Amino acid sequence: MIVGIRWVHIYEEDKKDGAVYRPDTGPVPLSRRPREALILKADGSATIEAGGPDDRPAGRPARWSDTTAGIVVEAAAHGRQAPAVLTITQASAEYLIVS
C-alpha cells in the first residue's frame, strides 16, 4: 500500500518514463536543492511538498484519485503557484514512478 507514506523524489534515479519517488524511511541521498515529496492519505487527500522561499519543505494540499491512467494527484492554484497534476503510473512498496 502506498498510502500513509512520505514519498521523496530521488531525482538521481529518474527514468525516461518518469520521476522516481522512494519512501523517506529508506536512504535518501543528501542534496543541495530541496527534494519534492508526496503524501497520500486514505481519505483521498494528499500533500505535495516542495522547497519553500527559505528552502524548507512547504506542503500544499491536494486530492488524489485512482483512474485508468494511474493515480492522479491534483493541487489547485495557490498564491503564485500554478495548479499541479501528478500521475503515478507505477507503484510498489519500494518506489513510485510519477509523470
Sequence and secondary structure as in RCSB ss.txt:
>XXXX:A:sequence
MIVGIRWVHIYEEDKKDGAVYRPDTGPVPLSRRPREALILKADGSATIEAGGPDDRPAGRPARWSDTTAGIVVEA
AAHGRQAPAVLTITQASAEYLIVS
>XXXX:A:secstr
  TT EEEE GGG BTTBEEEEETTS     SS   EEEE TTSEEEEEEE TTSSEEEEEEEEEEETTEEEEEE
  BTTB  EEEEEEEE SS EEE 
